[in-house]
Amino acid sequence: MASTSEQKADTAQTRSRRAHYRIIYPLRKRPSLLCGEVTYAVVNLSESGVQVTCPPEQSLVVDAPVAGLIRFADGSETPVKGAVLRRDRNRAVIRFSQRVPLRVIMEQQRQLIQESLA
């Protein structure tokens, strides 16, 4: 069994391998991914993908195409398009075929920091 320090090192290495900065949203600040009639809560977001909550009864399956809008807490929206990369019991990861602009990611991060300082 790995020690706590080894687990922390593994987590740090995983983060450093990611190509894009990832925003991890607090539970009460999560944006929504709107796909037709279905709305998913965004757990985290980067330029290249998103992780959403997805109960087992909802229809996101691996390799399925996804298109919709991410609606942020401030009311702004950004269109997204991609495919489901992986799925577990309660979450799905979607890789975007067209990246979310970095300015959108940075603005979201700025807003979260400002709100946490207020």
Secondary structure by P-SEA (a helix, b strand, c coil): cccaaaaaaaaaaaaaaccbbbbbbccccccccccccbbbbbccccccbbbbbbcccccccccbbbbbbbbccccbbbbbbbccccccccbbbbbbcccccaaaaaaaaaaaaaaaac
